[in-house]
Amino acid sequence: MDKAAAIALSALGWTLADDDRAQRLLALTGLSPDDLRSRVGEPALLAATLRFLEAHEPDLIACAEALNVEPVELIEAQRALEQ
């Protein structure tokens, strides 16, 4: 697994650890819990998770702090996954 995918998977785990945030992710992306389970390793899903965090700066910053990375690393991971 490359670094971008690893960061994104960690960010997805962080996002899903909070019920309100997880519900907001599902609502805004149109994904279902089954979609998440079946597509968890897909670059498009991982990039969507990072876009979700980028769209709400407080979550982006909190996630970066929790993962011990800089917020820009989350954005760079998103871009790498979208290529």
C-alpha positions in Angstrom: 0.0 0.0 0.0 1.4 3.4 -0.9 1.6 6.3 1.5 -1.4 8.2 0.1 -3.7 5.2 0.5 -2.4 4.5 4.0 -3.0 8.2 5.1 -6.5 8.1 3.5 -7.4 4.8 5.2 -6.4 6.2 8.5 -8.4 9.4 7.8 -11.4 7.2 6.9 -11.1 5.3 10.2 -10.9 8.6 12.1 -13.9 9.9 10.2 -16.0 6.9 11.0 -15.0 6.8 14.7 -17.4 9.7 15.3 -21.1 8.9 14.6 -22.1 12.4 13.6 -19.1 12.8 11.3 -19.7 9.4 9.8 -23.4 10.2 9.1 -22.4 13.5 7.5 -19.9 11.6 5.3 -22.6 9.2 4.2 -25.1 11.9 3.6 -22.8 14.1 1.6 -21.3 11.4 -0.5 -24.4 9.3 -1.0 -22.5 6.2 0.1 -24.1 3.5 2.3 -22.4 1.6 5.0 -22.3 -1.4 2.6 -20.7 0.8 -0.1 -18.0 1.7 2.4 -17.3 -1.9 3.4 -17.2 -3.2 -0.2 -15.1 -0.2 -1.6 -12.9 0.6 1.3 -9.6 0.2 -0.6 -10.7 1.9 -3.8 -8.7 5.1 -4.6 -11.9 7.0 -5.5 -13.5 6.3 -2.2 -10.4 7.2 -0.3 -10.0 10.4 -2.3 -13.7 11.2 -1.6 -13.1 10.8 2.1 -10.2 13.3 2.0 -12.3 15.8 -0.1 -15.0 15.5 2.6 -12.4 16.5 5.3 -11.0 19.2 3.1 -14.5 20.8 2.7 -14.7 21.3 6.5 -11.4 22.8 7.7 -12.0 22.0 11.4 -12.3 18.3 10.6 -9.3 18.5 8.3 -7.1 20.0 11.0 -8.5 17.7 13.8 -7.9 14.6 11.6 -4.3 15.7 10.7 -3.6 16.3 14.4 -5.0 12.8 15.3 -2.9 11.2 12.6 0.2 13.2 13.5 0.5 14.6 9.9 0.2 18.1 8.5 -3.1 19.0 6.9 -1.4 19.5 3.6 -0.4 15.8 3.6 -4.0 14.9 3.6 -4.6 17.2 0.6 -1.5 15.8 -1.2 -2.8 12.2 -0.5 -6.1 13.2 -2.1 -4.5 14.5 -5.2 -2.3 11.4 -5.5 -5.3 9.1 -5.2 -7.1 11.1 -7.9 -4.4 10.6 -10.5 
